[in-house]
Amino acid sequence: MSAAALEGPFEQMTLLESAELISKQFVGHRVEILGEQITVTPPPDGQHGDSLTSLSIPFLVAGLHGKTTRVIQGIGLWLPHGPSDYAVPDMSIVDADYADHLVERNCYDPAIFRLVVEVTSSNHLIDLKIKPTLYAEAGVPVYVIVDRGKQRVMVLTDPEDGEYRLHAVHHPGQSFTLPESIGASVTLSVDDVLTAKK
């Protein structure tokens, strides 16, 4: 008995198609393409969501979820690094007309992002080492990292040539004000943002 020949050439899936398939198979996981590699992060714990909620309150009180800007969790950010690269920040402040700037696969033009936030979880090295370069290359003006492992909040600003030129690190007991380029003056308390430990 002979093996039947395959009909037609085998077509390899694109990164985007692979990422979409993984998203369907691993519901609740965050799937991103960073540096032309698919990353899959399991659902975060409750403390992760607790930190995001605490962080969103000052943004909402400052009126950043209004006619000019919107505060959105889990919105796709199309990255210029690779042909299929995209990230899904935990929270973003975007221009209110973001829907007019859809690029592909529910991901939006980085030009509409004023701030992105990542709260570290099992993927902390991605948030701390890989995403700063990718977000800077995309021109995102402000990147906030809530580092639950080291109990600090990092604010990276002034992206240029694939890196953030200014890095500010804030510790428990401190407060800091974000750049007004996000759409309003917002002062955050590290203790409030780090409401729950890792």
C-alpha positions in Angstrom: 0.0 0.0 0.0 1.4 3.4 -1.0 0.9 6.6 0.8 -1.3 9.1 -1.1 0.4 12.2 -2.3 -0.7 15.4 -0.7 -2.9 17.5 -3.0 -1.5 21.0 -3.3 1.3 22.7 -1.4 1.1 23.0 2.3 0.5 26.7 3.3 2.1 27.9 6.5 0.0 30.1 8.6 1.0 33.7 9.1 1.9 35.0 12.5 -1.4 36.9 12.7 -3.3 33.7 11.8 -1.4 31.7 14.3 -2.0 34.3 17.0 -5.7 34.3 16.2 -5.8 30.5 16.4 -4.0 30.5 19.8 -6.5 33.2 21.1 -9.4 30.9 20.2 -7.7 27.9 21.9 -6.6 29.7 25.0 -9.6 31.8 25.9 -8.7 34.5 28.5 -5.0 34.5 27.7 -3.4 37.6 26.3 -1.8 36.9 22.9 0.6 39.4 21.5 3.2 39.5 18.7 6.3 41.2 20.0 9.5 41.3 17.9 7.9 39.0 15.5 7.4 36.3 18.2 4.1 35.2 19.6 3.8 35.6 23.4 1.0 34.1 25.4 0.2 35.3 28.9 -2.2 33.4 31.2 -5.1 35.3 32.8 -3.8 37.7 35.6 -4.7 37.3 39.3 -7.2 39.4 41.1 -4.6 41.8 42.5 -3.5 42.7 39.0 -7.1 43.8 38.2 -7.3 45.5 41.6 -4.2 47.6 40.7 -5.7 48.5 37.3 -9.0 49.7 38.9 -7.1 51.8 41.5 -5.0 53.3 38.7 -8.0 54.1 36.5 -9.9 56.1 39.2 -7.7 59.3 39.0 -7.8 59.2 35.2 -11.6 59.1 35.3 -11.8 61.8 37.9 -9.5 64.0 35.8 -12.0 63.7 32.9 -9.8 61.6 30.7 -12.7 59.3 29.7 -14.6 62.0 27.8 -14.9 63.8 24.5 -11.2 64.2 23.8 -9.6 61.1 25.3 -10.8 57.7 26.4 -9.4 55.3 29.1 -9.5 51.8 27.8 -8.3 48.4 29.1 -6.9 45.8 26.7 -7.0 47.8 23.4 -4.7 46.6 20.7 -1.7 48.7 19.7 -0.2 48.1 16.3 3.6 48.2 16.5 5.9 49.4 13.7 8.7 46.9 14.6 7.5 44.0 12.4 4.8 43.5 9.8 2.6 41.6 12.3 3.6 43.0 15.6 1.0 44.2 18.1 0.7 44.6 21.9 -2.3 44.7 24.2 -1.4 47.0 27.1 -3.3 46.5 30.3 -4.6 50.1 30.1 -4.3 53.0 27.7 -5.3 56.6 27.3 -6.1 57.1 23.6 -7.6 59.9 21.5 -11.4 59.7 21.6 -11.6 59.2 17.8 -9.6 55.9 18.1 -12.2 54.0 16.1 -11.2 56.0 13.0 -7.6 54.7 13.4 -8.1 50.9 13.2 -5.1 49.3 11.5 -5.8 45.6 11.5 -7.2 42.8 13.8 -8.6 45.1 16.4 -5.3 47.0 16.7 -5.0 50.8 16.4 -2.4 53.2 15.1 0.1 54.0 17.8 -0.3 57.7 17.0 -3.5 57.8 19.0 -2.0 56.4 22.2 -1.1 59.1 24.8 -0.2 56.7 27.6 0.1 52.9 28.1 0.1 51.1 31.4 1.4 47.6 32.2 0.9 46.0 35.6 3.5 43.2 36.0 2.4 39.6 36.5 3.9 36.4 35.2 5.2 38.2 32.1 7.1 40.8 34.1 10.3 40.5 32.0 8.3 41.4 28.9 6.9 44.5 30.5 10.3 45.6 31.9 12.7 44.6 29.2 10.9 44.2 25.8 8.0 46.5 25.8 9.9 49.7 26.7 11.8 49.5 23.4 8.7 48.5 21.4 6.5 51.3 22.9 9.3 53.8 22.4 9.7 52.8 18.7 6.0 53.2 18.3 6.3 56.8 19.7 4.0 56.2 22.7 4.7 59.4 24.8 4.2 57.9 28.3 4.8 54.3 29.5 3.8 53.5 33.1 5.0 50.2 34.6 3.4 49.1 37.9 6.1 46.7 39.1 4.4 44.6 41.7 7.4 42.4 42.3 9.7 45.2 43.3 6.9 47.4 44.7 7.6 50.5 42.5 6.0 52.5 39.7 8.2 53.5 36.8 7.3 56.3 34.4 9.1 56.3 31.1 8.8 59.4 28.8 10.3 61.2 25.9 10.7 58.4 23.4 13.4 58.9 20.8 15.3 56.4 18.6 13.7 53.3 20.1 14.2 54.2 23.8 12.7 56.4 26.5 15.1 59.2 27.4 13.6 59.9 30.8 13.0 57.2 33.5 11.5 58.1 36.8 11.1 55.5 39.6 8.6 56.0 42.4 8.4 54.0 45.6 5.8 53.4 48.3 5.0 56.6 50.2 5.6 58.8 47.2 3.3 60.6 44.8 4.0 61.8 41.3 2.4 63.8 38.5 2.1 62.5 35.0 2.9 64.7 32.0 -0.1 66.8 30.9 0.4 65.6 27.4 -1.9 62.7 28.4 -4.8 65.2 28.4 -5.0 66.4 32.0 -2.9 66.8 35.1 -3.0 63.6 37.1 -1.2 62.9 40.3 -0.9 59.3 41.4 0.0 57.8 44.8 2.3 54.7 44.6 0.5 53.3 47.6 -2.9 53.5 45.9 -1.6 52.0 42.7 0.1 49.2 44.5 -3.0 48.4 46.5 -2.4 44.7 46.3 1.0 42.9 46.5 2.1 40.3 44.1 
